[in-house]
């Protein structure tokens, strides 16, 4: 729901606007862990950073490029969360960051 002072999220509506083109409804990053917190610049739906969310306790399902589906635990290694986002090269965000980067290298076991 929108208010004049910014955005308010209703946790009961997760996934309801997946086909909307706004990043806040249709994207996620491999910086913040699944079902973790999300951040949004108040009133600006294009400046969003959040991990995937689901109603699965302890993580979220993810479909991989090879067509498989993996359960990603909320406790997956996320590396150093104090570092700024990177645009290229190896991700500093642990195993989770490696899964979302072409330069991530071998992510090991999930």
Order of alpha helices (4+ residues) and beta strands (2+ residues): beta-beta-alpha-beta-beta-beta-beta-alpha
